[in-house]
Amino acid sequence: MRQLLPLCLLLSCLGLSGLLQANVYDFTDPELEARFETLIYELRCPKCQNQNIGDSNSPLASDLRDEVQRLLEDGYSDEAIHNHMIDRYGEFVLYKPQVNERTAILWFGPAAAVLTALIGLFWWLRLKARRDSVTADATPAVDDENTQRLAELKRQAADYEVRRD
C-alpha cells in the first residue's frame, strides 16, 4: 500500500502537467516573434474584457493568439492585423483605440469635462466676489458726522441713566 501512494502521486502530477501546458509559438524570425509579443499585449480579449490576449487563459484568447501568429506568418503588417481584429471584434479589441469621430469622446471627453468644471468654478468665484463687493458697498460708510451723532446719543443715554437712578 505504501508503495502505491508515490506511484499515484506521480501519475496525478503527470496528468495535471498536461492541463498546465501553455501554447508555445515557434517563429523562425526573431523579428516576427517580437512583433507577436507586442501585438498580443496590444489586443484586448473580447471575453475577459480587461485582459490582453497575452495574459488571458480563455480559449478565445488562445484562438486569437493563434490567429495573430498565422497572420504574421502570412506577411500581414501590424496595422493590417489591427484592422482585421477591429473588423471582426470592433474597436473594443484595442487597448488604445484610434482617434476618429466614433472615439473622439473617449479621447477628448475627460479634458472637456475638466475644462468645463474649471470655467464653472472660475465663473462661480467671480460671481461670489461680485456679490461680496456689492454687499460691502451697501453698508453705510461711517464718517465724522455719524461718529459725532453716535457719541451724542451715547451721552444722552448715559444722562438718562443717571437721572433715572
C-alpha positions in Angstrom: 0.0 0.0 0.0 2.8 2.4 0.9 4.4 1.7 -2.5 1.3 2.7 -4.4 1.0 6.1 -2.8 4.1 7.6 -4.5 3.0 6.0 -7.8 -0.5 7.6 -7.5 1.1 11.0 -6.7 3.4 10.7 -9.7 0.6 9.8 -12.1 -1.6 12.6 -10.8 1.2 15.1 -11.3 1.8 13.9 -14.9 -2.0 14.3 -15.6 -2.0 17.8 -14.2 1.0 18.8 -16.3 -1.0 18.3 -19.5 -3.6 20.8 -18.2 -1.0 23.4 -17.4 0.8 23.2 -20.7 0.9 26.6 -22.4 0.8 27.3 -26.1 4.2 27.6 -27.5 4.6 29.7 -30.6 7.6 28.9 -32.7 8.9 31.6 -35.1 11.7 31.3 -37.5 12.3 35.0 -37.5 13.1 36.8 -34.1 11.5 40.0 -35.6 8.2 38.2 -36.1 8.4 36.9 -32.5 9.0 40.4 -31.2 6.0 41.7 -33.2 3.9 38.8 -32.0 4.7 39.7 -28.3 3.9 43.3 -28.9 0.6 42.6 -30.7 -0.7 40.1 -28.1 -0.3 42.8 -25.4 -1.9 45.5 -27.5 -5.1 43.4 -28.2 -7.8 43.0 -25.6 -9.6 39.7 -25.0 -13.2 40.1 -26.0 -14.3 37.6 -23.4 -12.2 38.8 -20.5 -12.7 42.5 -21.3 -9.9 43.7 -19.1 -7.1 41.4 -20.1 -5.0 41.4 -23.2 -4.8 38.2 -25.2 -1.3 37.6 -24.0 -2.3 37.3 -20.3 -5.8 35.7 -20.8 -6.3 32.0 -20.3 -9.6 31.9 -22.1 -10.0 29.6 -25.2 -11.0 32.7 -27.3 -7.7 34.4 -26.3 -5.8 31.3 -27.3 -7.6 31.3 -30.7 -6.7 34.9 -31.2 -3.1 34.3 -30.4 -3.1 31.5 -33.0 -4.7 33.8 -35.5 -2.2 36.6 -34.8 0.6 34.1 -35.4 -1.0 32.9 -38.6 -1.4 36.5 -39.9 2.2 37.4 -39.0 3.5 34.3 -40.9 1.3 35.2 -43.9 3.1 38.6 -44.1 0.4 40.9 -42.6 1.6 44.2 -41.2 0.8 45.2 -37.6 -1.7 47.8 -38.9 -3.4 45.1 -41.1 -3.7 42.8 -38.1 -5.2 45.6 -36.0 -7.7 46.3 -38.8 -8.5 42.6 -39.2 -9.3 42.4 -35.4 -11.3 45.6 -35.5 -13.4 44.3 -38.4 -14.1 41.1 -36.5 -14.5 42.3 -32.9 -14.9 46.1 -33.1 -12.8 49.0 -31.6 -13.1 47.4 -28.2 -10.4 44.9 -29.1 -7.7 47.6 -29.0 -6.4 48.8 -25.7 -5.6 52.2 -27.3 -8.5 53.0 -29.6 -7.8 55.0 -32.7 -8.7 58.7 -32.8 -11.7 59.1 -35.0 -15.2 60.6 -34.9 -16.5 57.5 -33.1 -13.9 57.5 -30.4 -13.4 61.3 -30.0 -15.4 61.3 -26.8 -13.0 58.8 -25.2 -10.0 60.9 -26.1 -11.3 64.4 -25.5 -14.3 64.0 -23.2 -12.3 63.9 -19.9 -10.4 67.1 -20.9 -13.6 68.8 -21.9 -15.2 67.9 -18.6 -12.3 69.2 -16.5 -12.2 72.4 -18.6 -15.9 72.9 -18.1 -15.6 72.4 -14.4 -12.7 74.9 -14.2 -14.7 77.5 -16.2 -17.7 76.9 -13.9 -15.6 77.3 -10.8 -14.0 80.5 -12.1 -17.4 81.9 -13.0 -18.9 81.0 -9.6 -15.9 82.5 -7.7 -16.1 85.7 -9.8 -19.9 86.0 -9.1 -19.4 85.4 -5.4 -16.7 88.1 -5.3 -19.0 90.5 -7.1 -21.8 89.8 -4.6 -19.5 90.3 -1.7 -18.4 93.7 -3.1 -22.0 94.8 -3.6 -22.8 93.8 0.0 -19.8 95.7 1.2 -20.8 98.8 -0.7 -24.4 98.6 0.7 -23.2 99.1 4.2 -23.3 102.8 5.2 -19.9 104.4 5.5 -19.0 105.8 8.9 -17.9 109.3 8.6 -17.2 112.1 11.2 -20.8 113.3 11.2 -22.1 109.8 12.0 -19.4 109.3 14.6 -20.4 112.6 16.3 -24.1 111.7 16.2 -23.4 108.3 17.8 -21.3 109.9 20.6 -24.2 112.4 21.3 -26.7 109.6 21.5 -24.4 107.7 23.9 -24.1 110.8 26.1 -27.9 111.2 26.1 -28.3 107.6 27.1 -25.8 108.0 29.9 -27.6 111.2 31.2 -30.9 109.4 31.1 -29.4 106.5 33.2 -28.1 108.9 35.7 -31.4 110.8 36.1 -33.3 107.6 36.4 -31.3 106.4 39.3 
